[in-house]
């Protein structure tokens, strides 16, 4: 995730479907179904169940 790639399929996370969240970060859904959050500081992380 530090490289901006999906941990499952290895695709670039910028290619996924992105939606903006209320706090200013972006939620990205990869083509394999994994959900990631791009924080305001530029770091990627897997989304929590509450964020889905």
Buried (B, 14 or more C-beta within 10 A) or exposed (E): EEEBBBEEEEBEBEEBEEEEEEEEBBBBBBEEEBBBBBEEEEEBEEBEEEEE
